[in-house]
Amino acid sequence: MLTGIFIMAGLAGLIGTALLLVTRSTQETTETPVQKINALLPQTQCAQCNYPGCLLYAKAIADGTADIDQCAPGGDATVTALANLLGRSTRKVNPVYGKPQPLSVAVINEAACIGCVLCIDICPVDAIVGASRYTHTVIQKECTGCELCIPLCPVDCIEIVPLHREHIP
Amino acid sequence: MSKLQPLWGINFSRPAIESGGLPLITAPLPDQLVVPLNQNIGFAARALVTEGEQVLKGQPIGAITENKLSAQVHAPTSGTVTRLSVQPVPGQDPALCIEIRADGGDHAWPKYTQHKDPLKLSPTQLHEAVSEAGIVGLGGAMFPTGAKLNPKDGVNTLILNGAECEPRISCDDSLMQDSAATILLGAQVMLRILAADKCVIAVKEHTPAAKPMAHAIQQLNDKRFSLVFVPALYPAGGERQLIELLTNTEVPTGGLPKDIGVVCQNVATAYAIATFLSQGEPLISRIITVSGGGIKQPANIMARIGTPISKLIECAGGYTNTASRLIMGGPMMGIALANDKLPVTKACNSFYIADTTELSTTTELPCIRCGDCATVCPAHLMPQLLLQTKRTNDYSQLATLGLPDCMECGCCDYVCPSNIPLTLEFISAKKTLRDIAFGKNRASHAEQRFNARNERLEKQSEQRERQLNQQIEALETPDTSTQNALKELLLRTEKNKHKDQKK
């Protein structure tokens, strides 16, 4: 009788410790919900979702003030990923916030550029180089194709083109 | 020798033997050749010639892109460069191609030395020669051989792959029958470059090449060489599958064979190295199997790079009436080409002309979860599960299920009783996975830059505010030094006044 109780108690203790260790080791990294949502966004910082920056949109989603279908550059894939993360039903991007586009970059027509620096100031990722009264150019590798510079250009010399993807190993 | 028997693959032994005895013929020199510059897996070569220029056979016409994975390209024959233009390349993206009109003389470029004993050269010289000859993996992958033969990798075993991966391809087989000794010389060169101490030559069971190869090894009398027979299974000749068979070790996911101390090279690559060193001829020709139900006289054809595919078809007697598809590669992994005007590249090991009876007309049925696909998968994956995951667009799960390890061999398609085009789905899913990874990289890079910019802007505005505050402060609090100066000035004027009065 007594040995039985001891064996069972010992087993319970052992298994309990083992379970505890397993849960501890497999526990997910301590990412906040906002970080998890932000990781799914394309980080174009284009503000097409009406929030100035992807992180702020992520915060708004987490607060429940914004819906998950406002990211046009991310496209339907991002909406699906967000829906999966948040356990909601998936849908298409809300056309109010723009049309999903392929990965693209801005290109400056350097012959027409007057060097006004307006685009340099607005670029959220510092992808445009140049100086006042000198022609500007876009560093293709850094550009997110956010289109923020387009409406600012006084001579309309910036164009959005599909990204020419280099060889990816 | 122990019997190697893998737990995957499909036995196609019958057609493989049929194809093993194809005659080896040399294609006549065409009048017009088109040489693509992107004949390697990395970056395309840079054109060295202009329109109207005279070139000689073996003269470099494309130089490697510096500090990048790339391979040289040489003129396949002597003649005049007629045009440089972007053209479609079989199995690859369109690229800049150099068109050459042959003068028929086939005059060789005299600047390459013909070594009597190439093994007397130092490993560094040999390594340079391999890159200079524009040699790439001739099994079909076109990986620059110079980059693969890195003595710093600590490789101890060289595997010479003579076990054709696909059924019905026998270009390596006929090469081994024809020039086993040259292949062994190339292997010795590679061993010297790698400072490796073992070379295993793998050939398929029951192939006609086994005897001449064994004979050549015996004659060479080099203890480092050994011959191994692998079962006539598809895809036992795939690089990773062959390594697993021979060494009992799997190449890790995302890793390379060198990670387990092995380098695998095709026999044709070894042949090309030896040919360059002993005869001074860079990689400008290769053997191509032309076979299938849609061709009259299947054959192995030695042809110059840049020859139009239609010339090879002519050599093989032309199409039959039932020919319906021109496939580059073998019947399992090959890709259908739009037309036969395209040029032969270093990657073309075979053209398979399928006839109408070989094309599937079945419709897809639901998966019955029989698991046959999992039993044949050479990458030890579970295709049925991958398919389900792919069709629910769960891409993060696909990566953990090992989809990137899929070699697109088509075994699962072949055995599927429901005729599901599994490989097609996996090829598309692999591309999407690469796209997702690319997007993720781009996103995290953009995020970093966005954060850095915000930090900088914040610092700037803080600094501006501080300066502004200082100025306001200065205006509000009377400056003692100015007041002192004023006092002194006042005093002085007072004194001056007194002086004036005294006068």
Interface residues (C-beta under 8 A of the other chain):
Chain A: N38 L41 P42 Q43 T44 Q45 G53 C54 A77 T80 N84 L103 P124 V125 D126 A127 E142 T144 R165 H167 I168
Chain B: G42 F43 N393 D394 R434 I436 F438 G439 R442 A443 S444 H445 A446 E447 R449 F450 A452 R453
